[in-house]
Amino acid sequence: MGLLQDHEALVANVIHEAIEKRVKEVCEEDTGETSVLQIVKNWFTESVVPWMAMTYGRGVTDADVLQKALAPAAGKFDYHICKVLCEIRTSQIFDIIVDYPDSRIALTDLKECMERADGRGNLVRTLRKLNNKRLLHPGADTKDILTQYVSTIRCLRILDPPGVLLFKVADPIRRYLRCIVSNLVGDGSDLLEENEQVLPIQALNEPYEDYSDPQWDPEPNDAEPDFRTSKPGDIVSTLVSIYDSRDLFVKELQSMLGQRLLAVKDHNYDNEASHLT
């Protein structure tokens, strides 16, 4: 223990640097098929913990006593693993969303690290900044913006099921998008995932608190005063919320469907009827 007392800061710095190096290496080699977080934790257990035992548990022979002696330091280093990985994945969040669903494992890692290292605020700031830089600019195609918005909804649902992160991130995109209806009624729309049910839009944006649900959780601490947990819904219902009111959406939809009907030349209305069901 004398070595620890004399060189505790030096030992911690060496381990911190080793963790940062290893996390970056694994992220660079990542193919999206395995959990980076689990790979780094396995490396830490196999390579670092034995060295820690010689340093932090010098002279201790009992396994239980050794485990207790290592626990405080191991907890701090585990936090550092999550913090470093959270920062890297947060800096990559725009591309992670672009690559969804292939990036689902990276999202799962980010969710765990974000909860452990309190990275929610940084994620919101980073994603809003990246959206403004890479998505919300005059050269971006509206359909690409809509596609990215749909992927953002799905990814942020994984990171934060209550929807606080989506509420904070989506506002600039919602303001930018006003041509949503043409995509909803267009041919070949793939806004719904397979087997995803479309729910009635009249339930849109209504406060939803099912206290009888055994899975119910209170709103996260970083939820803003005007945030309310939304009723779980499909992607289309979430997209409809881009409009400030349901009436505005209905009027826009009526106008768009009317234009499509007037454009039919062969009296074949079967395709148009499919948009009304």
C-alpha positions in Angstrom: 0.0 0.0 0.0 3.0 2.3 0.3 3.4 2.4 -3.4 -0.2 3.4 -3.8 0.1 6.2 -1.3 3.2 7.6 -3.0 2.1 7.1 -6.6 -1.7 6.9 -6.7 -2.2 9.8 -9.1 0.5 8.4 -11.5 -1.0 5.0 -11.5 -4.5 6.4 -12.2 -3.1 8.5 -15.1 -1.4 5.5 -16.7 -4.6 3.5 -16.5 -6.7 6.4 -17.8 -4.3 6.8 -20.8 -4.4 3.0 -21.5 -8.2 3.0 -21.4 -8.4 6.0 -23.8 -6.0 4.3 -26.2 -7.8 1.0 -26.1 -11.3 2.5 -26.6 -10.1 4.5 -29.6 -8.4 1.5 -31.1 -11.5 -0.7 -30.8 -13.8 2.0 -32.2 -11.5 2.4 -35.2 -11.7 -1.4 -35.8 -15.4 -1.6 -35.1 -17.5 -3.4 -37.8 -20.8 -2.9 -36.0 -21.2 -6.6 -35.3 -20.0 -6.6 -31.7 -20.3 -4.4 -28.6 -17.3 -2.1 -28.3 -18.1 -1.5 -24.7 -18.0 -5.2 -23.9 -14.7 -5.7 -25.8 -13.1 -2.9 -23.8 -14.5 -4.2 -20.5 -13.2 -7.7 -21.3 -9.8 -6.2 -22.0 -9.9 -4.3 -18.8 -10.7 -7.4 -16.8 -8.1 -9.6 -18.4 -5.2 -7.1 -18.8 -5.6 -4.3 -16.3 -7.2 -5.8 -13.2 -4.3 -8.3 -12.6 -1.9 -5.4 -12.7 -4.2 -3.4 -10.4 -4.1 -6.3 -8.0 -0.4 -6.0 -7.8 -0.6 -2.3 -7.3 -3.8 -1.6 -5.3 -3.9 -5.0 -3.4 -0.2 -5.4 -2.6 0.3 -8.1 0.0 -3.4 -9.1 0.0 -3.9 -12.9 -0.6 -7.6 -13.4 0.3 -9.7 -13.1 -2.9 -12.7 -11.5 -1.2 -10.5 -8.9 0.6 -8.7 -8.2 -2.7 -12.0 -7.7 -4.5 -13.1 -5.2 -1.9 -9.8 -3.4 -2.1 -10.0 -3.1 -5.9 -13.7 -2.1 -6.0 -13.4 1.7 -5.5 -10.7 2.1 -8.1 -12.3 -0.3 -10.5 -15.5 1.6 -10.3 -13.7 4.8 -11.2 -12.0 3.2 -14.2 -15.3 1.7 -15.4 -16.7 5.2 -15.3 -13.8 6.4 -17.4 -14.4 3.7 -20.0 -18.0 4.8 -20.3 -17.1 8.4 -20.4 -14.5 8.0 -23.2 -16.7 5.8 -25.3 -19.7 8.1 -24.7 -17.7 11.0 -26.0 -16.5 9.2 -29.1 -20.0 7.8 -30.0 -21.6 11.2 -29.3 -19.2 12.8 -31.8 -20.3 10.1 -34.3 -24.0 10.3 -33.6 -25.0 11.8 -37.0 -23.3 8.9 -38.9 -24.7 6.4 -36.4 -28.2 7.6 -37.2 -27.4 7.5 -41.0 -26.3 3.9 -40.6 -29.3 2.7 -38.6 -30.3 -0.1 -38.2 -26.8 -1.4 -38.8 -25.6 0.8 -36.0 -28.0 -0.6 -33.4 -25.2 -2.2 -31.3 -23.4 1.2 -31.2 -26.6 2.8 -30.0 -27.0 0.2 -27.2 -23.4 0.9 -26.1 -24.1 4.6 -26.2 -27.2 4.3 -24.1 -25.4 2.4 -21.4 -22.4 4.8 -21.4 -24.6 7.9 -21.5 -26.5 6.8 -18.4 -23.3 5.9 -16.6 -21.4 9.1 -17.6 -24.3 11.6 -17.7 -23.8 12.4 -21.4 -27.3 13.4 -22.3 -26.7 17.2 -22.5 -23.6 16.8 -24.6 -25.5 14.5 -27.0 -28.3 17.0 -27.5 -25.9 19.9 -28.1 -23.7 17.8 -30.5 -26.6 16.4 -32.5 -28.3 19.8 -32.9 -25.0 21.2 -34.1 -24.4 18.4 -36.6 -27.9 18.6 -37.9 -27.5 22.3 -38.6 -24.1 21.8 -40.3 -24.8 18.6 -42.3 -28.6 18.4 -42.8 -30.4 21.7 -42.4 -28.8 23.7 -45.2 -30.1 24.9 -48.6 -28.3 22.2 -50.5 -30.0 19.4 -48.7 -32.9 17.5 -50.4 -36.1 17.6 -48.4 -36.6 13.9 -48.8 -33.1 13.3 -47.3 -34.0 15.5 -44.4 -37.2 13.5 -43.9 -35.4 10.2 -44.1 -32.8 11.4 -41.5 -35.6 12.7 -39.3 -37.3 9.3 -39.3 -34.0 7.6 -38.5 -33.4 10.2 -35.7 -36.8 9.3 -34.2 -36.0 5.6 -34.2 -32.5 6.0 -32.8 -33.5 8.4 -30.0 -36.3 6.1 -29.1 -33.6 3.5 -28.3 -31.4 5.9 -26.4 -34.3 7.5 -24.5 -37.7 5.8 -24.7 -39.6 8.6 -22.8 -38.7 11.0 -25.7 -36.9 13.8 -23.9 -33.9 13.7 -26.2 -36.1 13.7 -29.3 -38.1 16.6 -27.9 -34.9 18.7 -27.5 -33.2 17.6 -30.8 -36.1 17.6 -33.2 -37.3 21.2 -33.0 -35.0 22.6 -35.6 -35.9 19.8 -38.0 -39.6 20.2 -37.3 -39.3 23.9 -38.2 -37.4 23.1 -41.4 -39.9 20.5 -42.6 -43.3 21.6 -44.0 -43.6 19.3 -47.0 -44.3 16.2 -44.9 -47.7 15.4 -46.4 -46.4 14.8 -49.9 -44.1 12.1 -48.6 -46.9 10.5 -46.5 -49.2 10.1 -49.4 -46.5 9.4 -52.0 -46.2 6.1 -53.8 -43.9 3.5 -52.2 -43.7 5.2 -48.8 -41.5 3.1 -46.4 -42.0 5.3 -43.4 -43.4 2.3 -41.5 -41.2 -0.5 -40.4 -42.4 -4.0 -41.0 -45.4 -5.0 -38.9 -45.5 -1.4 -37.4 -49.1 -0.4 -36.7 -50.5 3.0 -37.7 -52.4 4.5 -34.8 -55.2 7.1 -34.9 -53.7 10.6 -35.1 -56.4 12.1 -32.8 -54.3 10.7 -29.9 -51.4 12.8 -31.1 -49.5 14.9 -28.5 -52.0 14.0 -25.7 -50.3 13.6 -22.3 -49.8 9.9 -21.5 -49.3 8.6 -18.1 -50.3 5.0 -17.5 -49.6 4.6 -13.8 -50.9 1.1 -13.8 -48.1 0.0 -16.2 -45.5 -2.0 -14.3 -42.9 -0.6 -16.7 -43.9 3.0 -16.0 -41.0 5.4 -15.2 -41.1 9.0 -14.1 -40.0 11.7 -16.6 -36.1 12.0 -16.7 -34.6 14.8 -14.6 -33.5 16.7 -17.7 -37.1 16.9 -19.1 -38.1 20.5 -19.7 -41.3 22.0 -18.0 -43.3 21.8 -21.2 -42.3 18.2 -22.0 -45.0 15.5 -21.5 -44.4 11.9 -22.2 -46.3 11.1 -25.4 -48.5 8.1 -26.0 -46.4 5.4 -27.8 -47.1 5.8 -31.5 -46.0 4.9 -34.9 -43.5 6.9 -37.1 -46.3 8.5 -39.1 -48.0 9.9 -36.1 -44.8 11.3 -34.8 -44.1 12.9 -38.2 -47.6 14.5 -38.2 -46.6 16.3 -35.0 -44.4 18.5 -37.2 -47.5 20.6 -37.9 -48.5 23.0 -35.2 -52.0 21.7 -35.1 -54.0 18.7 -36.3 -56.4 20.9 -38.3 -53.5 22.3 -40.3 -52.3 18.8 -41.2 -55.9 17.7 -42.2 -56.3 20.7 -44.5 -53.0 20.1 -46.1 -53.8 16.4 -46.5 -57.2 17.2 -48.1 -55.5 19.5 -50.5 -52.9 17.0 -51.5 -55.3 14.1 -52.0 -57.6 16.4 -54.0 -54.7 17.3 -56.3 -53.8 13.6 -56.8 -57.5 12.7 -57.6 -57.7 15.5 -60.2 -54.5 14.2 -61.8 -55.9 10.7 -62.5 -56.5 10.4 -66.3 -57.5 6.7 -66.7 -60.3 6.6 -64.1 -58.4 4.1 -62.1 -58.8 5.2 -58.6 -57.7 2.0 -56.8 -54.3 3.4 -56.1 -55.6 6.7 -54.7 -58.2 4.8 -52.6 -55.3 3.0 -50.9 -54.2 6.4 -49.5 -57.6 6.8 -47.8 -57.6 3.6 -45.9 
